[in-house]
Amino acid sequence: MKFNLGFVKKATGGKIFGDELMLLDGVSIDSRKVKKGSLFVALKGEKTNGHNFLKEAYEEASAAMVSKKIDLKKPYVLVQDTLKSFHILSKNIREKINPYVFAITGSVGKSSLKNLLFQSLSKVLNNLNSSEGNLNSITGLPLTICNVDDSCKYLILEAGINKIGEMEVLSFISEPNFVCFTGVKPVHTAFLESLEKIGIEKSKILKYLKNDGFILYPFKDPYLIDQISKYPQKKLSFGMGGDIEGEILKDDGFFGFDLKIKVKEKYFEFNVPMGNLHKSTIEASFGFFYLLDLDFKKLIETIRDYKPLKGRLNLIKSKKGFYIIDDTYNASPHSLKEMLLKLKNTKAKGKKILVLGDMLELGKKEEEYHKEAGKFALNIVDTIICLGNLSKKAGEVFQKEGKEAYFIKSHKEGAEILAKILKRGDWVCFKGSRGMEVEKILKIMEEEGAL
């Protein structure tokens, strides 16, 4: 959105050094990715401080928001706390543009659902905007709002948290018209302690839901249902036994599946040609179209032509005749299990191999979760390659059963092992938390001609 320095001053109560009428085009917070003509907000992070990169930021930015005086002779707004002021600015922009806001929250599946919705709703709603990538944090969500088009009428946002109190901030800023919960699973339990606390924290978004808004949720989710029942807005459930219920008629794993969807008293049958969408994601998307009274045919068309996000169940056929599943963007026990179930239902001429990086931020039960992952994979996967001390626990399960397990200390070592053992007809799945950067193994293999 375009705004002037005076708008920033009025929103934040800051002091301007420069022309109040200077026009700005959106907001940037990373000095390496500054949008030309934008306002650069100098945030203090755990490892870096935006104030140390003002000179670089001003090469593209027209002005900055800072918490201390600067001597670069450039326009800026001085505030006490740049993060809080950034939140207030984004709140004011949300109110000024006033789009209809769809907010998606939950432990897993947010980005894939958002991606499917953006591709499908774009066919039936004009001036629809959506967050890019996974901009869903206390910096990512406000950044999305600050950079929407001036003409934005509908906005899809993700609300992701890993600490108590963050949902209040995201909800205060976004004031959603429509909230969808994807479910509560063991993710970020290192910071949120328990599934019960995750459910309570996620549900705080409903305090800011518009009175005429909608609540879409997974049927009988034990960590959400009590919280959701406290609110009067119209509700719709999805999943087994819910208002929107899917049944897989024929499952070919990563080659797709035949699906029957019940929407109240109506039924739809169609083929999902690729295995990069989960049944629950499709069920939730039907919930959106039902509550908004939109044409289901447009949604089904999109599902058939769905383009997945990078690193999320991407199917790649190697020139050497083996198949790759790139699901490296992130990992949790639930998403790993979902991927393995798809692999189980995929007919393979060769071996099935799992490259597993540590699943992080799981708290006190982290070793237990990795052991359980090894046990679950045991009857699906022939070989496991483990990167990290936690994934080693899964590999040890394989060792005890006399199955092939490798324990690697680097991405390069993983690439070298795969180059030796992969044969035509094999399937290899890559999975791990963002911090493990498992995708680097794939990159090395590509660079060395092993794909």
N, C-alpha and C positions, 0 to 999 in steps of 0.2 A: 504494500500500500504506500501511496505517496502522502507525505505530510511535511510540515515545516518545523523549524526549530522551536517556534512559539508553541506548537502543539505539544512538543516534548516537555517544554517548560511548564505548561499548564497541567499536564498529566502528572509529572513527577515532583513539581515544586522546586525544581533545580534552578541554578543560576546560569544564565546564558553569557557566553563570551563569543560574540559574533552576531550575525544578522538574524533576527527572529523570523524573517520571511524566507530564509534560505530553504529551498525545497529539497527534501530527501526522498530517496526511493528504497524503502524497506530498511531492514536491520541486518547487520553481520556481527558475529561473535568470534569468528576464527580469522586471525590475521592472514592466514594462508588462503582463505577463500572469501575475500571481501568482494561484495557486490558493488559495482561502480555506482557512485552517487548515494551510497547508503549511509546510515548512522552506525558507526562501530561502537559496540558496547564493550567496554573493558572489564571483563569478569575475572574474579580471582578464583582459580581452581585449586585443587589439591597439589598439583604439580607445576602449574604455570599461572602467570598473571598477565592478563591482557594489557595492563599498563606498560609492560616491558616491550610491547610490540606496536606501540602507537605509530612510530615512524613508518613502519612497513604498512600498517593498516591505512594510513593517510594517502598512500599511493593511489588507492581506489576510492576510499571513503571520503565523503564531503565534510563529515563532522564526527565527533565522538561523544560518548557519555562516560565520564570518569568520576572517580571519588577523591581525586586530589588535583590541585592546579598543575597545569603543564605549560611549558615555555616553547612550544613548537610554532606559535603564531598561527594556529589553525582554529577554526570554529569548534566550540565544544560546550557541553552542558555539565556543570558540576553538581553532583548529588552526593548524599551521605553514603548510600549503599547501592552499587550498580546492579546487583542481582534483584533486590527488592524493587528498584526503580524500573528495571527491565520488565518485571512482572506487571507492575502498574501500567506501564506504557502499553503492553500487549493487551491488557484488560480494556484500556481505553480504545484501542484500535478495534477490538472485538465488538465493543458497544457502538462505535462509529459506523462500521460496515454492517453490523447486525445480520450476519448470515444465519441460516438454519444449521445448527451444529449437531453432527453425529459424533458421539464419543464412544470409542471402543476401549474397554479395559479387560483385564484378566491375566492369568499367568502365562498362557500360551496362545498362539494362533492369531494375535492381534494384527500383525503386519499382513499376513496372507488374507485375512478377512477384509482388511482395509483395501488391499490391492484388488481383490475380486469385486468389491463394492464400487471402487472408483471406475474400474473397467465397465461394469454393468450399468451403474447409475448415470454415467456420462452419456449413455444412449437415450436416457429419458428425462434428465434434468439439465437445464442450461446453467452455465456459470458455476460449475462444480469445481471446487478446489480440494486438495488433499495433502496431507503431510508427506514429505519425501522420505524414503528409507525408513528408519525407525526413530524419527524425531518425536519422541514421546515423553521425554524427561522434563524436569523443572527448567531446563534451558531449551530443549528441543521443541516442546509444545508452544511456548510463547514465541519462539523464532518462526515457527510455521505461521502463526497468526499475524505476526508483523510483516510477513512477506506475501500475504494473499493478494490476489488481484483486487483492484478497486471495485470491480464489477461483481465480486464473489457473492453468490446468493446461498450456496450450500457448501459446507465445509466438513470434511471427514478428518477427525483427529484420533490419534492413539493417546491413551493416558497410561504411562508405565511408571511404576514406583519400585523402589527397593528399600525405602526407609519410612518409618512412621512420620506422618505429617505432610508428606509430599502430595498425597491425593487432595488434601484440602486446598493446597496451592493451585494445582492443576484445574480443579473444579471451579474455584473462585474466578480464575482467568477465563475459562472456556464457557461456563454457564450453558451446558448442553440442552438441546431440545429432545434428544434421543440418546439413550444409553444402552449399550449392548455389553453384557458380560460374556466372555468366552469360557470362563470357568476358573476354579481355584485349584492349582496343582503345586507340588513342591518346587518352587523357584524362588530365589532370593531369601530362603529360610534362614540364611546366616544373619540377616539383618532384621527380618520380620518375625523370626522365632518359630512361628507355628502356622499351620493352615488356617486355624481359627482366627488368628490375628490378621492374616492376609485377607480373609473374607471380610472382616470388620473394616479394615482400612480401605479396601477396594470399594466397599459399599458407601463410603462417605461421599462419593460423587453424587449420590442421589439427593443429598441435602441441597444441591445447586441445580437440580433438574427443573426445567420449567414446569409449571403446574399442569399444562396441557400436553406434557411430554409423554414419551413411550419408554418402557423398560422391556428389553429382550434378554432372556437369560436361559441357561441350561437347566432343564427340568430336574428338580430334586437335588440340585447341588447342595450338599449338606453344609457348606461353609457360606452360602449366600442366601438361602431361602428365608431364614429368620429375619435377616436384615432387610431384604427386599419387601417382605410382607408388611413392613412398617409404613410404606409409602403408598399414596392413593392413586398414582398415575396408572394409566392403562398398561397392562402387562401381557406378555406373550412368551411362552416357553418353547424350547426346541430340544430335540434329543429323544431317546426312548421313553415313550409314554407322554411326551409333550404335545403341544398344539401343532408343532411342525416336527414330523418324524420321518427319518429316512431309513430305508431298508436296502442293503446291498444284495442284489439278485445274483450277480456273477462277479467274482473278484479276480482280476488278472494282475494284481499288484501294481507294479510301476507301469504296466501297459494299460492301466485304466480299469474301470468297473461299470457295471450296469446298475443304475440306482432308481428306486421308486421313492418318491417323496409324497407324504400326506400333508396337506395344508388344510387344517380343519376337516371338511368333508370332501375336498377335492384331491385327486391323485395325478401325479406326473411321473412318467417313466422316460428315461433317457440314458445315453451312454456318456460317461466321463472319460474321454479318450486317453488322458494321461493320469498317472498316479500322484501328481503333485498337489492335489487338493484333498483334504480330509472330509469325510462325511459331515462332521460337525460344522465345518466352515460353510459347506453348502446349505445345511439346515438353517444356520443363522442368516445367511444371505436371503433365503426365502422368507424369513421372518421380517426382514427389512422391507422387501417388496410387498408383503401382505399388509403390513401396518401402514405403508404409504400408498396402498391401493394402486400399484404399478403393474405393468404387463410382465407376467412371468416368462413369456416367450423371449423377451430381451435378455433376461437373466440366464436362461438355458443356453441361448446363443453364445453368451459370454463364457459360460462354463466350458462349452465345447471348444472355444478358441482361446482359453485362458493362457495368459503369459505370466509365468511365475517370477517372483523376485529372485535376484541373484543369491545363490547360496542357500536356497530353500527348496529342497527336493528337485533340483535340476537334473534331468536325465541327459547324459552325454554318451554317445556311442563313439568309442575310440576307433581310430583308423586301423588299429591292430586287432579289432574284433571283440574287445571286451567292453562291458558297460560300466559307467560311472554314475553314482548318485552323489551329487554335491549338496549336502545339507549342513554345510559348515558354518552358517551364519551364527548359530547359537545352539545350545543343548540343555536339556533337562531330562530327568528320568522319563517323564511322560512323552516328550517329543521323540526321544530315542526309541521307546517302545512302539510308538506309532510308525516310525520308519521301519523298524524291524518286522512288524506285522505285514507291511507292504512287501518287504523283501521275501518274507515267507511265502506269500501268495504269488510271487513272480517265478515263472518257470525258467530255469537256467540250465544250459547245457554243461556249464562248467561249475567251478567252485563259487561259493558266496563268501566274501571277505569283508570284515568290518575294520575300518581305521577309526579308532576312538581316542579322542583327546579328553582330558579331564572335564567333568561337568562341575563348574565352580559355584560358589555362594550357596552351598546346600547345608551349611551349618554342622551341627554335631553328628548328624546322620550321614555325612558325606561318604564315608567308607562303606557303610551299609548299603547306600543307594548304588554304589558302583559294583559291589558284590552281587546285588540283585540283578543289575544290568547284565553281568556276566552269566548268571544262571538263566536269565530270559533268552539271551542270545545263543546259548549252548546248543539248542536243537534247531537253530535257524542258520547259524553261521559255521563255516568250516574252519576259518582262520581269523584270528583277531590280532591286530597290530595296535599296541597301546603307547600313547604319548602322555607322559606325566605320571606322578606318583599315585594319583587316585585311580586312573584307568587301569593301572597295574593290578588293582584288586580284582577287576573284571577278568584280566588275563590269567590271573592265578587260578581262577575257577576253571578255565580251559585247560591249564596245565594239569590240574588234579584229575581231570577226566581224560587225559592223554591226547588232547586236541592241540592243534598247532597254535602257538602264541608267540608273538614277538614283542619285545620291550625296547622302544627306541628312545634315544636321548635328544634327537634333533629331527627337523623336518627333512633334511637331506638324507639322513639314514633311512627314514621311512620311504622316501622316493626310490632309493637304491634297492631296498627289499622288494618293493612292489614291481620294479622293473624286472627283477629276477623271477618272481613267482607268478605274475599275471599271464594267463593264457587266453586264447580265443574262446569266447563263450562264458568267461568268468564275469561275476558281478562284484564290484567293490563300492562300498558305501562309506562316505567320509562324514564324521560327526564330532563335534566338540564345542565347548564354550568359546565365546568371542575371544577371550584372553589367550586361548591356546593356538589361535591362528592356524588351524588344521589345513586351511585352503592353501597354505604355502607349500605343502607337499605336492598338491596338484600343479601348482605353478612351476615348481622345480622339474616335475616330470614333463610338463609341456615344453619348457626351455631346453630340456635334454633330449627331446624327441621320443620320449617313452610313451606318449599317448597316440 
